[in-house]
Amino acid sequence: MAIGITFKDEKCLHIYAQEFPHDGALIVGNKLALLELRRAIDEALKERESKGHLTASDGEGYRAYVFRIEDDERELFESLEMPYITQYGDVNSHMYFVNGGKENKPPNPIGILWERK
């Protein structure tokens, strides 16, 4: 954190992904950060997407992106690669991608969410 800035002045938040299916995800942060995350969620509910500006405990700032998927976008949601961190390594084997079996529908990276119009 910058000199003269205290913990309560920063939006300090960690977001921990699920390691594997049925594992818990965890969001932990101070009040200012949780309010920023709520603001980003509220904005995404209205505007389809948003971002929050947050800080990790090492003082590095980052953006948390929030996307709203419409009720008629189930296929898009199911096409996204699974969020479990154990699927990553030297090669992403998509071992937890459970929505396969559709012709030419491999798991899509989350970057496709920015491509929607």
Secondary structure, 3 states (H helix, E strand, C coil): CCCCCCHHHCCEEEEECCCCCCCCCEEEECHHHHHHHHHHHHHHHHHCEEEEEEECCCCCEEEEEEECCCCCCHHHHHHECCCCHHHCCCCCCCCCCCCCCCCCCCCECHHHHHHCC
